[in-house]
């Protein structure tokens, strides 16, 4: 595949960067939705975001969780109630302040986050493998800056040892199989 020509001056054009990020976000939302397919109707994308925040932040108060998700506390409470009913989250009393209630992932909630993340990681890796080494370096630099600007903590490293056998290596829709997913030259 030939390298794309990038029009001069678009790198510092906020509108061009915004369009590129919006396009990438459509792809990432599609990857996210497909990765949730393994849990079926049990967890929605917003609920999975809540599980992910609890996974990365640990025990969290409802009001703080709502703030991190940019939703009203009442909305967060409804989401938490559904996740508790599904056995993915529990409430417990804060030992340091018995008037506070904290939220925590259950073992099943943690496994759900790990499984969905493994599927997402596999599909994203299949896309990244199609990039040249130089494009990969540029993408890491750009996304690191973007995530820092947005206040998003880094994703955890891939787990050591064998990958989840139930997390298939997926070819993103629309990518031809005949080149075997080789990097562009």
N, C-alpha and C positions, 0 to 999 in steps of 0.2 A: 504494500500500500504506500503511495507517495505521501510525503510529509505535507501537512496542511500549511498553506500560506496564511500568515497572520498579518492583517493590514497594519501598516506603520501607525504608531500612535494610539492603538486601541488598548495597550496595556495600562495606560494611565487614564483612560476614558471610563468614568464611573458607570455610565450606561452600558458600555460594551462588557465590562466585567460583570455587572449585574445580570445582563442577558446570559452570559456564559454560566454564571452560578445558578440561575433559574433553570437552565437547560440541564445542568448536572444534577440539580435537586430533583427534577422529574425522574431522572434515571435512578437516583438513590431511593426515592420514595417507591418506585416500582420494585427495586431490589428488596427494600424493607417489607413491602406487602407480600412478595413471594416468600420471603424467609419466615413470615408469620403463618404461612399456609400449613406448616407442620403442627401448629397448635389449634388450627381450625377456628371455630367461632368462640373459643374460650377466652381469647385476649384480643382486644382491638389495638390498633397502632398507638392511640393516645395512652391506653393502659400499659402497653409495653414500654412506652417512654417513661411512665411512672416506675415500672419495675426496674428499668435501667438506672434511673436516678437513685432509687433505693440501693441498687447493687453497687453503685460507685460511691455513694455518700454514706452508706450505713444507716444506723438508726436515725430517724428523722421525725420531727414534729410535723403535724398536718399542715400548719400555717406555713412553715418553712418549705415543705414539699410543694404546696400550692404556689408559693412565690417562685420556686425554681422552675416550675412548669408554666408559669405565667397564666394561671387559671384562678378563678375565685375559690376560696376555701370550701364553699358549698359544693362546687363541681368536683374538687379534689376528694371531698368526703364521699360523694356518690361513687367515684371511681374506686376508692379504697374499700368501700362496702362490697362492691362487686368482686374485687380481688381477694378480699377476706373470704367471701362465700365460695370462691373458686379454690381456696386453699393455698393461695400464692403469697399472701401477706398476713401478718398478725399484728395486733396492738399489744403493747405491754407498758407497764409503769416504769418511768425513769427512776432508777435507783438513787440518783443524785438529788432528784426533786420529785417526790411522790405525787405532787399535784399535776405533773406532766405525763402525758401519754405519748409514747413513741411508736413509730411504725417500723417494721422490719420484714424482710423477705423470709419466707419459710424455705426449707430445703427444696421443696417443689418449685417455688418461685425462683430460687437461684438456678436450679436445673433448667427451667424454662428460659431464663435469660441466657444461660450458657449455650443451650441448643440452638436457639434462634440466632444468637450472635455467631455461632459456628457456621450456620447456613449462610448468613449474610457475608461473613468473612470469605467463604469459599467462592461465592458469586462475584464479590468485588475483586478477589484475587484473579479470577478468570478474566475480568475486564482489564485489570492493571497489567497482566501478562502480555497484553496486546500492545502496550506502549513501549517505546524505545527506552533505553536506560536514561537518556537525557530528559525525556518527557516525565519519567518517573521521579527524577530528582526535582524537577521544576514543580511537579504536582505536590510532592511532600512539602516543599517550601511554601507554596501558595496556600495549601490547606492548613498547614500549621499556623501561619499568620492569620488566616481566616478564623480558625477555631479560637485562637487566643483573643482576637478582636471581639468574638462573640461570647467569650467566657466559658467555652465548653471544655471540660477536662479531657485529657487524652484517653483514647480507648486502651484497654489493657492489651499487653502483648499476647500473641497467639499462645495457647497452652503448649507446654512441653510434651514430648512423647507423641503417641499416635493420635491423629486427628479423629474426630467423631466419625465413625464409619457410616452413620446415617445422615451425614451432611454431604450430599452429592456435589461433585464438581459440575456446576451448571454452565452452559453456554448461554450468555445473554441473548434474548430474542433478537432476530435480525442479523446476527453475526454468522458469516458463512463458515461451514465446517471444513471446507476443502483446504484451507491453509493451516489447519490444526491449531489455530489461535496463536500463530507465531508473531513475535513482535514486528512492528512496521520497520521498514528500512528507509 
